[in-house]
Every structure is written in C-alpha cells, then in structure tokens.
C-alpha cells in the first residue's frame, strides 16, 4: 500500500483531515471461506480535503492490481443499473446526434452492459477495463474490450487502431484512478473535434450532507464536487459545459465535457449546481463541518437497532454484498448480527464478505429461509428490491434501511 501526501488533482501537499474511518480490507475482495475473509489485511480509510483545489480524497492507496485482480462487481447483475444504462444510451445518442457507425468508448466498461445498448444501434464500440474476467465476459457478449487501465499509452494504441471517437463514457470510474489528470488528458487526445465525454461521479455534497460515509472505500480514491471537476478539466484541455444531478449512488453528477477548442456555452443546469455548491460551502470546505458526527450518528443508530433486535431473538439478514456494505459493517461493528447476505450477482454467491466473513447467498434464500429483518445494504436500489421481494414482506419480513431519510417507498 502507498500513502500519498499530495492532492490527486492539483498536486499540493496541503491536505486537511476530514475523518478517519475504521480500516477495512479491499471492499470487493470477496473471500472463498469465512476464515480467509476474517484474516484479510485491513487498510486505513482516512479521508482528507485539499486546501488548494478542494478535492476530497483518501491518503492510503491500495495498488490497483490488488483491487481489480478478481473483481466481481457486475453492472448487468443489478436490474436498476441495467435500466440506468439503457436510459443513458438513449440520452447520449439523442443529445449528441449519434448514428450508426459512430464510435463510442467506455472507460471502466465492466461486463459490457452499457456499450451493448450503443452496439444495438449499430455503433462501433470499445470498452477499456482492467478486470480480466469481466473483460472476457464482455468479449463473449460481442463487446470489444481492452483489459487494461485507461491512460495516454492506451489511447495511443486506440488512435492507431480506430482513430478519434465521437463519445467517451465513464460512469463511477474517475474516482477509481490515482492519475486523474492522466485520464483527463487521455480523454482530450481521444475525442474528435465536436466529440463529447459523459462522465458520472458520486457527488460529494449529498454524501456529506446525509452522512453517507459507506461510499468511502479503497477503490474510491477521490470524491468530487462540480467545482473540482471544472478545475481538473480545464487544466487538461477540456471544458465542462453541462451538469445534471442524478439519483445513482445516493446522488451523482453527470457531466458533459468537450474539448477546450470547441466553443460550448455553459447551461443553466451547470450554473445552478455551481451556485448550490457555493451556498453549501463547498469551495471553502465549510460543508464538511459535522460530517464526522453524522457518521457516528448513523453507526450508533444502526448498532442500537440491530443489537436490540438480536437481543430479543429476531433473525437478521442483509441484501446487497456490496463494497459499501463492507465499510458500513466495519464502521458500525454489526457484522456479528447478520446471518447471511443476499446478492443478485451470481459471481458473489457462495463466497464470504471481506472482513466479517458473512455468507453470500442467492436471492431465493430471502423467502426460503425466512428471517424477521433484512438490512437493505443496497438501499440505493430500494424501490427495485422491494418490488422483487414482495414475498418476503408478505411473509412478515421487514427491511431496515441504514439511511432512512433517503428511503424510496
């Protein structure tokens, strides 16, 4: 593990402590046995803010080769994410006027779900993702995929093979890289004149406002505001000309980014989000005041609720063996209360959660082995999960939502 003393965007060494969370193993390092899970190496999760540009980031960097060697998160395993990808493909196609033959590249293409919707429209697609198993799966589904990290060297190869592209997509991947500027430079090189990058990142403002600390884990090195993204883009020959607030990941930004030599005026939506960040204290860091207290409050409440249920003999399971669940379980210290966790991803079933070693089972178990309560770790997919788990509720089961103020009924 490496420790950085500098900002991942502007390079300054003026990093200010925000909160130190409980150390965890790599959150997607699903283990073959409970014993192996409990013996995994745990790494610090210390969150800091750059006093220069305002980026919120981790200081401890687990090698990317460790995090993505056996990566099991699959976009296609979550019905709500598949719907999101379908809608995004339509939005990008319509807004950019893409037609059959247009070239679309996705950074962090995972199992190829997103690019599949562009391929259906007759477009030439290419994915780039370091997760070898997922890349092989995508290839088998007809999605050309380079199983490597995205950067300037990769782009040079892509340009020699297919030339510049019309659109670059990147959903929840910019936070994963420790060379943010290198990725943005590579995007600039790859885009043809008039081309556009559509980048989605978890928005640090709602994360802090609601105390959603579970999005802090080792894959996520950076936690972006629109202010920081604008600065980073400009420094690398790009311009953010539009931004939207979208509900994924508890609140995300979708940014539309062009080359700096393409004149595009900023939109009203872009200006509105920037003003909201100013009003909340994002530029000066004031929005972070009280974040540590909100983290403690969420953990204390969950600990009290699950501990109380367990003491009166109630059986508790969970839904969603996600990376976020690892952070939440570790910070709240409630792993011992969870009998098993349901997950819709068959690549995870039969394995055990990092750190706590909780068995991961298929969704059928939710009804077949009735429990009294189910902690909804995948709360950002709450509406979809409730609809698909009606039999559990009909049998008297109840969901526990860790962040009830974000509950979607």
C-alpha positions as a Markdown table, in Angstrom:
| # | Residue | x | y | z |
|---|---|---|---|---|
| 1 | Unk | 0.0 | 0.0 | 0.0 |
| 2 | Unk | 1.2 | 3.5 | -0.8 |
| 3 | Unk | 0.5 | 6.7 | 1.1 |
| 4 | Unk | 0.1 | 10.0 | -0.8 |
| 5 | Unk | 0.8 | 13.3 | 0.8 |
| 6 | Unk | -0.4 | 15.3 | -2.3 |
| 7 | Unk | -3.7 | 16.1 | -3.9 |
| 8 | Unk | -4.6 | 13.8 | -6.8 |
| 9 | Unk | -5.8 | 16.7 | -8.9 |
| 10 | Unk | -3.7 | 19.8 | -8.2 |
| 11 | Unk | -0.6 | 18.3 | -6.5 |
| 12 | Unk | -0.5 | 20.5 | -3.5 |
| 13 | Unk | 0.6 | 18.9 | -0.1 |
| 14 | Unk | -2.0 | 21.0 | 1.9 |
| 15 | Unk | -4.2 | 18.1 | 2.9 |
| 16 | Unk | -6.6 | 18.5 | 5.8 |
| 17 | Unk | -8.1 | 15.6 | 7.8 |
| 18 | Unk | -11.8 | 15.2 | 7.4 |
| 19 | Unk | -12.5 | 11.8 | 9.1 |
| 20 | Unk | -10.7 | 8.6 | 9.8 |
| 21 | Unk | -12.9 | 5.6 | 9.3 |
| 22 | Unk | -12.3 | 2.1 | 10.6 |
| 23 | Unk | -9.7 | 0.2 | 8.5 |
| 24 | Unk | -11.2 | -2.4 | 6.2 |
| 25 | Unk | -10.0 | -5.0 | 3.7 |
| 26 | Unk | -10.4 | -4.1 | 0.0 |
| 27 | Unk | -14.2 | -4.0 | -0.2 |
| 28 | Unk | -14.7 | -6.1 | -3.3 |
| 29 | Unk | -12.2 | -8.8 | -2.2 |
| 30 | Unk | -14.8 | -11.5 | -1.8 |
| 31 | Unk | -13.3 | -14.4 | 0.1 |
| 32 | Unk | -13.7 | -18.2 | -0.6 |
| 33 | Unk | -14.1 | -19.0 | 3.1 |
| 34 | Unk | -15.2 | -17.2 | 6.3 |
| 35 | Unk | -11.8 | -17.8 | 7.8 |
| 36 | Unk | -10.0 | -16.3 | 4.8 |
| 37 | Unk | -12.3 | -13.3 | 5.0 |
| 38 | Unk | -11.6 | -12.6 | 8.6 |
| 39 | Unk | -7.9 | -12.9 | 8.1 |
| 40 | Unk | -7.7 | -10.4 | 5.3 |
| 41 | Unk | -5.3 | -7.4 | 5.6 |
| 42 | Unk | -7.1 | -4.2 | 6.6 |
| 43 | Unk | -6.0 | -0.8 | 5.3 |
| 44 | Unk | -6.7 | 2.7 | 6.7 |
| 45 | Unk | -9.6 | 4.7 | 5.4 |
| 46 | Unk | -8.5 | 8.3 | 6.1 |
| 47 | Unk | -10.4 | 11.0 | 4.3 |
| 48 | Unk | -8.8 | 14.4 | 3.7 |
| 49 | Unk | -9.5 | 17.6 | 1.8 |
| 50 | Unk | -7.1 | 19.5 | -0.4 |
| 51 | Unk | -6.9 | 23.1 | 0.8 |
| 52 | Unk | -5.7 | 24.1 | -2.7 |
| 53 | Unk | -8.5 | 22.9 | -5.1 |
| 54 | Unk | -11.0 | 21.4 | -2.6 |
| 55 | Unk | -10.8 | 17.7 | -3.7 |
| 56 | Unk | -11.8 | 15.2 | -1.0 |
| 57 | Unk | -9.7 | 12.1 | -1.3 |
| 58 | Unk | -8.1 | 9.1 | 0.5 |
| 59 | Unk | -4.4 | 9.2 | 1.6 |
| 60 | Unk | -3.8 | 5.5 | 1.5 |
| 61 | Unk | -3.7 | 3.9 | -1.9 |
| 62 | Unk | -4.1 | 0.2 | -2.3 |
| 63 | Unk | -2.5 | -1.0 | -5.6 |
| 64 | Unk | -5.0 | -1.1 | -8.4 |
| 65 | Unk | -3.6 | -4.5 | -9.3 |
| 66 | Unk | -4.8 | -5.8 | -5.9 |
| 67 | Unk | -8.2 | -4.2 | -6.1 |
| 68 | Unk | -9.1 | -5.4 | -9.7 |
| 69 | Unk | -7.4 | -8.8 | -9.9 |
| 70 | Unk | -10.6 | -10.7 | -9.1 |
| 71 | Unk | -13.2 | -8.0 | -9.5 |
| 72 | Unk | -16.7 | -9.4 | -9.1 |
| 73 | Unk | -18.9 | -6.3 | -9.3 |
| 74 | Unk | -21.1 | -6.7 | -12.5 |
| 75 | Unk | -23.3 | -4.0 | -13.9 |
| 76 | Unk | -25.6 | -6.5 | -15.5 |
| 77 | Unk | -26.4 | -8.2 | -12.2 |
| 78 | Unk | -28.4 | -5.1 | -10.9 |
| 79 | Unk | -31.7 | -4.6 | -12.8 |
| 80 | Unk | -31.8 | -1.0 | -11.8 |
| 81 | Unk | -28.4 | -0.4 | -13.2 |
| 82 | Unk | -29.3 | -2.0 | -16.5 |
| 83 | Unk | -32.2 | 0.4 | -16.7 |
| 84 | Unk | -29.9 | 3.3 | -16.0 |
| 85 | Unk | -27.6 | 2.2 | -18.8 |
| 86 | Unk | -30.5 | 1.9 | -21.2 |
| 87 | Unk | -31.7 | 5.4 | -20.4 |
| 88 | Unk | -28.2 | 6.9 | -20.6 |
| 89 | Unk | -27.6 | 5.3 | -24.0 |
| 90 | Unk | -30.8 | 7.0 | -25.3 |
| 91 | Unk | -29.9 | 10.3 | -23.7 |
| 92 | Unk | -26.4 | 10.4 | -25.1 |
| 93 | Unk | -27.5 | 9.2 | -28.6 |
| 94 | Unk | -30.2 | 11.8 | -28.8 |
| 95 | Unk | -28.3 | 14.7 | -27.4 |
| 96 | Unk | -25.1 | 14.1 | -29.4 |
| 97 | Unk | -27.0 | 13.1 | -32.5 |
| 98 | Unk | -25.1 | 9.8 | -32.8 |
| 99 | Unk | -26.0 | 7.5 | -35.7 |
| 100 | Unk | -25.0 | 4.0 | -36.8 |
| 101 | Unk | -21.2 | 3.9 | -37.3 |
| 102 | Unk | -20.4 | 6.5 | -34.6 |
| 103 | Unk | -17.5 | 5.4 | -32.3 |
| 104 | Unk | -18.2 | 5.1 | -28.6 |
| 105 | Unk | -15.6 | 4.2 | -26.0 |
| 106 | Unk | -16.3 | 3.4 | -22.3 |
| 107 | Unk | -13.8 | 3.7 | -19.5 |
| 108 | Unk | -14.4 | 1.0 | -16.9 |
| 109 | Unk | -16.7 | -0.9 | -19.2 |
| 110 | Unk | -17.2 | -3.8 | -16.8 |
| 111 | Unk | -19.3 | -6.6 | -18.3 |
| 112 | Unk | -20.2 | -4.5 | -21.4 |
| 113 | Unk | -23.8 | -3.8 | -20.4 |
| 114 | Unk | -23.6 | -0.1 | -21.2 |
| 115 | Unk | -21.9 | -0.4 | -24.5 |
| 116 | Unk | -24.4 | -3.1 | -25.6 |
| 117 | Unk | -27.1 | -0.5 | -25.9 |
| 118 | Unk | -24.9 | 1.5 | -28.3 |
| 119 | Unk | -23.9 | -1.6 | -30.3 |
| 120 | Unk | -27.7 | -2.3 | -30.7 |
| 121 | Unk | -27.9 | 1.0 | -32.5 |
| 122 | Unk | -25.2 | 0.0 | -35.0 |
| 123 | Unk | -22.4 | 2.0 | -33.4 |
| 124 | Unk | -18.8 | 0.9 | -33.2 |
| 125 | Unk | -18.0 | 0.4 | -29.5 |
| 126 | Unk | -14.9 | -0.3 | -27.5 |
| 127 | Unk | -14.5 | -1.0 | -23.7 |
| 128 | Unk | -11.5 | -0.5 | -21.5 |
| 129 | Unk | -11.4 | -2.2 | -18.2 |
| 130 | Unk | -8.6 | -3.8 | -16.1 |
| 131 | Unk | -10.9 | -6.6 | -14.7 |
| 132 | Unk | -9.8 | -9.6 | -16.8 |
| 133 | Unk | -12.7 | -11.9 | -16.1 |
| 134 | Unk | -15.3 | -9.2 | -16.8 |
| 135 | Unk | -13.5 | -8.2 | -20.0 |
| 136 | Unk | -13.5 | -11.8 | -21.2 |
| 137 | Unk | -17.3 | -12.0 | -20.5 |
| 138 | Unk | -17.9 | -8.7 | -22.4 |
| 139 | Unk | -15.9 | -10.1 | -25.3 |
| 140 | Unk | -18.1 | -13.2 | -25.3 |
| 141 | Unk | -21.1 | -10.9 | -25.5 |
| 142 | Unk | -19.7 | -9.3 | -28.6 |
| 143 | Unk | -18.3 | -6.1 | -26.9 |
| 144 | Unk | -14.7 | -5.5 | -27.9 |
| 145 | Unk | -12.8 | -4.8 | -24.7 |
| 146 | Unk | -9.2 | -4.0 | -23.8 |
| 147 | Unk | -8.4 | -5.4 | -20.4 |
| 148 | Unk | -6.0 | -2.7 | -19.2 |
| 149 | Unk | -6.0 | 0.6 | -17.4 |
| 150 | Unk | -7.1 | 3.7 | -19.3 |
| 151 | Unk | -4.4 | 6.3 | -19.9 |
| 152 | Unk | -2.3 | 8.1 | -22.5 |
| 153 | Unk | -0.5 | 4.9 | -23.6 |
| 154 | Unk | -3.7 | 3.1 | -24.1 |
| 155 | Unk | -5.2 | 5.9 | -26.1 |
| 156 | Unk | -2.2 | 6.0 | -28.4 |
| 157 | Unk | -3.0 | 2.3 | -29.3 |
| 158 | Unk | -6.7 | 3.1 | -29.7 |
| 159 | Unk | -6.0 | 6.0 | -32.0 |
| 160 | Unk | -3.8 | 3.9 | -34.2 |
| 161 | Unk | -6.4 | 1.2 | -34.4 |
| 162 | Unk | -9.7 | 3.1 | -34.8 |
| 163 | Unk | -8.9 | 6.8 | -34.7 |
| 164 | Unk | -10.6 | 9.5 | -32.6 |
| 165 | Unk | -14.0 | 8.8 | -31.2 |
| 166 | Unk | -17.4 | 10.6 | -31.0 |
| 167 | Unk | -18.1 | 9.9 | -27.4 |
| 168 | Unk | -16.3 | 8.7 | -24.3 |
| 169 | Unk | -18.3 | 7.4 | -21.3 |
| 170 | Unk | -17.2 | 6.9 | -17.8 |
| 171 | Unk | -19.7 | 6.0 | -15.0 |
| 172 | Unk | -18.2 | 5.9 | -11.5 |
| 173 | Unk | -14.7 | 5.3 | -12.7 |
| 174 | Unk | -12.9 | 8.6 | -12.4 |
| 175 | Unk | -12.9 | 8.2 | -8.6 |
| 176 | Unk | -11.0 | 4.9 | -9.0 |
| 177 | Unk | -7.9 | 6.3 | -10.6 |
| 178 | Unk | -4.8 | 7.7 | -8.9 |
| 179 | Unk | -3.8 | 9.7 | -12.0 |
| 180 | Unk | -6.9 | 11.8 | -12.6 |
| 181 | Unk | -5.0 | 14.3 | -14.8 |
| 182 | Unk | -3.6 | 11.4 | -16.9 |
| 183 | Unk | -7.1 | 10.1 | -17.6 |
| 184 | Unk | -8.5 | 13.5 | -18.5 |
| 185 | Unk | -5.5 | 14.2 | -20.8 |
| 186 | Unk | -6.2 | 10.8 | -22.5 |
| 187 | Unk | -9.9 | 11.7 | -23.0 |
| 188 | Unk | -8.8 | 15.0 | -24.6 |
| 189 | Unk | -6.5 | 13.1 | -27.0 |
| 190 | Unk | -9.2 | 10.6 | -27.9 |
| 191 | Unk | -12.1 | 12.9 | -28.6 |
| 192 | Unk | -12.5 | 14.1 | -32.2 |
| 193 | Unk | -13.4 | 17.8 | -32.7 |
| 194 | Unk | -17.0 | 18.2 | -31.6 |
| 195 | Unk | -16.9 | 15.0 | -29.6 |
| 196 | Unk | -18.1 | 14.7 | -26.0 |
| 197 | Unk | -17.2 | 12.9 | -22.8 |
| 198 | Unk | -20.1 | 12.0 | -20.5 |
| 199 | Unk | -18.7 | 11.4 | -17.0 |
| 200 | Unk | -20.7 | 10.3 | -14.0 |
| 201 | Unk | -19.2 | 10.6 | -10.4 |
| 202 | Unk | -20.7 | 10.3 | -7.0 |
| 203 | Unk | -21.4 | 13.9 | -5.8 |
| 204 | Unk | -19.5 | 14.6 | -2.6 |
| 205 | Unk | -22.1 | 17.2 | -1.4 |
| 206 | Unk | -25.1 | 14.9 | -0.7 |
| 207 | Unk | -22.6 | 12.2 | 0.6 |
| 208 | Unk | -21.5 | 14.7 | 3.3 |
| 209 | Unk | -24.9 | 16.2 | 3.9 |
| 210 | Unk | -26.6 | 12.9 | 4.6 |
| 211 | Unk | -23.6 | 11.2 | 6.2 |
| 212 | Unk | -23.4 | 8.5 | 3.5 |
| 213 | Unk | -19.8 | 7.5 | 4.5 |
| 214 | Unk | -20.3 | 4.0 | 3.1 |
| 215 | Unk | -19.3 | 5.2 | -0.3 |
| 216 | Unk | -15.8 | 5.6 | 1.2 |
| 217 | Unk | -13.7 | 2.6 | 0.3 |
| 218 | Unk | -10.3 | 1.9 | -1.2 |
| 219 | Unk | -11.5 | 1.8 | -4.9 |
| 220 | Unk | -12.8 | 5.3 | -4.5 |
| 221 | Unk | -9.7 | 7.5 | -4.1 |
| 222 | Unk | -11.5 | 10.8 | -5.0 |
| 223 | Unk | -14.8 | 12.3 | -4.0 |
| 224 | Unk | -15.8 | 15.0 | -6.5 |
| 225 | Unk | -17.7 | 18.3 | -6.5 |
| 226 | Unk | -18.5 | 20.1 | -9.7 |
| 227 | Unk | -16.1 | 22.8 | -8.7 |
| 228 | Unk | -13.2 | 20.4 | -8.6 |
| 229 | Unk | -14.2 | 18.7 | -11.8 |
| 230 | Unk | -14.3 | 22.0 | -13.6 |
| 231 | Unk | -10.8 | 22.9 | -12.5 |
| 232 | Unk | -9.4 | 19.5 | -13.3 |
| 233 | Unk | -11.0 | 19.5 | -16.8 |
| 234 | Unk | -9.7 | 23.0 | -17.6 |
| 235 | Unk | -6.1 | 22.0 | -16.5 |
| 236 | Unk | -6.2 | 19.2 | -19.1 |
| 237 | Unk | -7.6 | 20.9 | -22.2 |
| 238 | Unk | -11.3 | 20.1 | -21.5 |
| 239 | Unk | -14.4 | 22.2 | -20.6 |
| 240 | Unk | -17.4 | 21.0 | -18.5 |
| 241 | Unk | -20.3 | 22.7 | -20.3 |
| 242 | Unk | -23.2 | 21.0 | -18.6 |
| 243 | Unk | -24.0 | 19.0 | -15.5 |
| 244 | Unk | -27.0 | 17.2 | -14.1 |
| 245 | Unk | -27.9 | 15.8 | -10.7 |
| 246 | Unk | -28.9 | 12.1 | -11.0 |
| 247 | Unk | -30.0 | 9.8 | -8.2 |
| 248 | Unk | -27.5 | 7.0 | -8.6 |
| 249 | Unk | -25.1 | 6.3 | -5.7 |
| 250 | Unk | -27.1 | 8.4 | -3.3 |
| 251 | Unk | -26.6 | 11.4 | -5.5 |
| 252 | Unk | -24.3 | 11.8 | -8.5 |
| 253 | Unk | -23.2 | 14.3 | -11.1 |
| 254 | Unk | -23.4 | 13.6 | -14.8 |
| 255 | Unk | -21.0 | 16.0 | -16.5 |
| 256 | Unk | -20.9 | 16.7 | -20.3 |
| 257 | Unk | -17.4 | 17.6 | -21.2 |
| 258 | Unk | -15.9 | 18.8 | -24.5 |
| 259 | Unk | -12.5 | 19.8 | -25.9 |
| 260 | Unk | -11.5 | 23.3 | -24.9 |
| 261 | Unk | -11.3 | 24.3 | -28.6 |
| 262 | Unk | -15.0 | 23.5 | -29.1 |
| 263 | Unk | -17.0 | 26.6 | -28.1 |
| 264 | Unk | -19.9 | 25.5 | -26.0 |
| 265 | Unk | -21.6 | 27.9 | -23.5 |
| 266 | Unk | -22.4 | 26.5 | -20.1 |
| 267 | Unk | -26.0 | 25.6 | -19.4 |
| 268 | Unk | -28.5 | 26.8 | -16.8 |
| 269 | Unk | -28.3 | 23.4 | -15.1 |
| 270 | Unk | -24.5 | 23.7 | -14.8 |
| 271 | Unk | -24.7 | 27.2 | -13.3 |
| 272 | Unk | -27.4 | 26.1 | -10.9 |
| 273 | Unk | -25.3 | 23.3 | -9.4 |
| 274 | Unk | -22.3 | 25.5 | -9.1 |
| 275 | Unk | -24.4 | 28.1 | -7.1 |
| 276 | Unk | -25.8 | 25.3 | -4.9 |
| 277 | Unk | -22.3 | 24.2 | -4.1 |
| 278 | Unk | -21.2 | 27.7 | -3.2 |
| 279 | Unk | -24.3 | 28.2 | -1.0 |
| 280 | Unk | -23.5 | 24.9 | 0.8 |
| 281 | Unk | -19.8 | 25.9 | 1.5 |
| 282 | Unk | -18.1 | 23.5 | -1.0 |
| 283 | Unk | -15.4 | 25.9 | -2.3 |
| 284 | Unk | -14.1 | 26.7 | 1.2 |
| 285 | Unk | -14.7 | 23.3 | 2.7 |
| 286 | Unk | -17.3 | 24.5 | 5.2 |
| 287 | Unk | -19.8 | 21.8 | 4.0 |
| 288 | Unk | -17.6 | 19.2 | 5.8 |
| 289 | Unk | -18.4 | 20.6 | 9.2 |
| 290 | Unk | -20.2 | 18.0 | 11.2 |
| 291 | Unk | -19.6 | 15.1 | 8.8 |
| 292 | Unk | -17.8 | 13.0 | 11.4 |
| 293 | Unk | -20.6 | 13.5 | 13.8 |
| 294 | Unk | -23.1 | 12.4 | 11.2 |
| 295 | Unk | -21.1 | 9.3 | 10.6 |
| 296 | Unk | -21.1 | 8.4 | 14.3 |
| 297 | Unk | -24.8 | 9.0 | 14.5 |
| 298 | Unk | -25.6 | 6.6 | 11.6 |
| 299 | Unk | -23.4 | 3.9 | 13.1 |
| 300 | Unk | -24.8 | 4.3 | 16.6 |
| 301 | Unk | -28.4 | 4.1 | 15.4 |
| 302 | Unk | -27.7 | 1.0 | 13.3 |
| 303 | Unk | -25.8 | -0.6 | 16.2 |
| 304 | Unk | -28.7 | 0.1 | 18.6 |
| 305 | Unk | -31.4 | -1.1 | 16.2 |
| 306 | Unk | -29.7 | -4.4 | 15.2 |
| 307 | Unk | -28.4 | -5.1 | 18.7 |
| 308 | Unk | -31.9 | -4.6 | 20.1 |
| 309 | Unk | -33.5 | -6.9 | 17.6 |
| 310 | Unk | -30.8 | -9.6 | 18.1 |
| 311 | Unk | -31.2 | -9.5 | 21.9 |
| 312 | Unk | -35.0 | -10.3 | 21.6 |
| 313 | Unk | -34.3 | -13.2 | 19.3 |
| 314 | Unk | -35.0 | -11.7 | 15.9 |
| 315 | Unk | -33.2 | -13.2 | 13.0 |
| 316 | Unk | -31.4 | -10.6 | 10.7 |
| 317 | Unk | -30.1 | -11.0 | 7.2 |
| 318 | Unk | -28.9 | -8.4 | 4.6 |
| 319 | Unk | -29.5 | -7.5 | 1.0 |
| 320 | Unk | -26.5 | -6.5 | -1.2 |
| 321 | Unk | -23.0 | -7.8 | -0.6 |
| 322 | Unk | -21.6 | -4.5 | -2.0 |
| 323 | Unk | -18.4 | -2.7 | -1.3 |
| 324 | Unk | -20.4 | -0.1 | 0.6 |
| 325 | Unk | -21.7 | -2.8 | 2.9 |
| 326 | Unk | -18.1 | -3.6 | 3.9 |
| 327 | Unk | -17.5 | 0.0 | 5.0 |
| 328 | Unk | -20.8 | 0.2 | 6.8 |
| 329 | Unk | -20.4 | -3.1 | 8.6 |
| 330 | Unk | -16.9 | -2.3 | 9.7 |
| 331 | Unk | -17.6 | 1.2 | 10.9 |
| 332 | Unk | -20.8 | 0.2 | 12.8 |
| 333 | Unk | -19.4 | -3.0 | 14.1 |
| 334 | Unk | -22.6 | -5.0 | 13.4 |
| 335 | Unk | -21.3 | -7.9 | 11.3 |
| 336 | Unk | -21.9 | -10.4 | 14.0 |
| 337 | Unk | -25.7 | -9.6 | 13.9 |
| 338 | Unk | -26.1 | -10.6 | 10.2 |
| 339 | Unk | -26.7 | -14.3 | 9.5 |
| 340 | Unk | -26.2 | -14.0 | 5.7 |
| 341 | Unk | -26.4 | -11.5 | 2.9 |
| 342 | Unk | -28.4 | -11.9 | -0.3 |
| 343 | Unk | -26.9 | -10.8 | -3.6 |
| 344 | Unk | -28.2 | -10.8 | -7.2 |
| 345 | Unk | -24.7 | -11.3 | -8.6 |
| 346 | Unk | -24.0 | -15.0 | -9.2 |
| 347 | Unk | -20.3 | -14.3 | -9.1 |
| 348 | Unk | -20.5 | -13.5 | -5.4 |
| 349 | Unk | -22.9 | -16.3 | -4.3 |
| 350 | Unk | -21.2 | -18.9 | -2.3 |
| 351 | Unk | -18.4 | -16.5 | -1.2 |
| 352 | Unk | -18.0 | -14.5 | 2.0 |
| 353 | Unk | -17.9 | -10.8 | 2.7 |
| 354 | Unk | -14.5 | -9.2 | 3.3 |
| 355 | Unk | -13.6 | -8.7 | 6.9 |
| 356 | Unk | -16.7 | -10.1 | 8.6 |
| 357 | Unk | -16.9 | -13.4 | 6.6 |
| 358 | Unk | -20.7 | -13.3 | 6.3 |
| 359 | Unk | -22.0 | -15.9 | 3.8 |
| 360 | Unk | -23.3 | -14.5 | 0.5 |
| 361 | Unk | -26.4 | -16.3 | -0.8 |
| 362 | Unk | -28.8 | -16.1 | -3.7 |
| 363 | Unk | -32.0 | -14.1 | -3.6 |
| 364 | Unk | -34.2 | -17.2 | -3.2 |
| 365 | Unk | -32.9 | -17.6 | 0.3 |
| 366 | Unk | -34.8 | -14.4 | 1.4 |
| 367 | Unk | -38.1 | -16.3 | 1.3 |
| 368 | Unk | -36.9 | -19.9 | 1.6 |
| 369 | Unk | -35.1 | -19.3 | 4.9 |
| 370 | Unk | -37.4 | -16.7 | 6.4 |
| 371 | Unk | -35.8 | -14.1 | 8.7 |
| 372 | Unk | -37.5 | -11.3 | 10.6 |
| 373 | Unk | -35.5 | -8.4 | 9.3 |
| 374 | Unk | -33.3 | -7.6 | 6.3 |
| 375 | Unk | -30.8 | -4.8 | 6.3 |
| 376 | Unk | -31.0 | -3.1 | 3.0 |
| 377 | Unk | -27.3 | -2.5 | 2.3 |
| 378 | Unk | -28.2 | -1.9 | -1.4 |
| 379 | Unk | -30.6 | 0.9 | -0.3 |
| 380 | Unk | -29.9 | 2.9 | -3.5 |
| 381 | Unk | -31.8 | 0.2 | -5.3 |
| 382 | Unk | -34.6 | 0.1 | -2.7 |
| 383 | Unk | -37.6 | 0.5 | -5.0 |
| 384 | Unk | -36.4 | -2.3 | -7.3 |
| 385 | Unk | -35.6 | -4.6 | -4.5 |
| 386 | Unk | -38.9 | -4.1 | -2.6 |
| 387 | Unk | -40.8 | -4.8 | -5.8 |
| 388 | Unk | -38.8 | -8.0 | -6.4 |
| 389 | Unk | -39.0 | -9.1 | -2.7 |
| 390 | Unk | -42.8 | -8.8 | -2.2 |
| 391 | Unk | -43.0 | -12.4 | -0.9 |
| 392 | Unk | -40.5 | -11.5 | 1.9 |
| 393 | Unk | -42.7 | -8.6 | 3.0 |
| 394 | Unk | -45.9 | -10.7 | 2.6 |
| 395 | Unk | -44.5 | -13.3 | 4.9 |
| 396 | Unk | -44.0 | -10.7 | 7.6 |
| 397 | Unk | -40.4 | -9.7 | 6.9 |
| 398 | Unk | -39.3 | -6.1 | 7.3 |
| 399 | Unk | -36.4 | -4.1 | 5.7 |
| 400 | Unk | -34.1 | -2.0 | 7.8 |
| 401 | Unk | -32.8 | 1.0 | 5.8 |
| 402 | Unk | -29.4 | 2.4 | 7.1 |
| 403 | Unk | -30.2 | 5.8 | 5.8 |
| 404 | Unk | -33.9 | 6.2 | 6.3 |
| 405 | Unk | -34.0 | 9.8 | 5.2 |
| 406 | Unk | -33.1 | 8.6 | 1.7 |
| 407 | Unk | -35.7 | 5.8 | 1.7 |
| 408 | Unk | -37.7 | 5.4 | -1.5 |
| 409 | Unk | -41.0 | 3.6 | -1.0 |
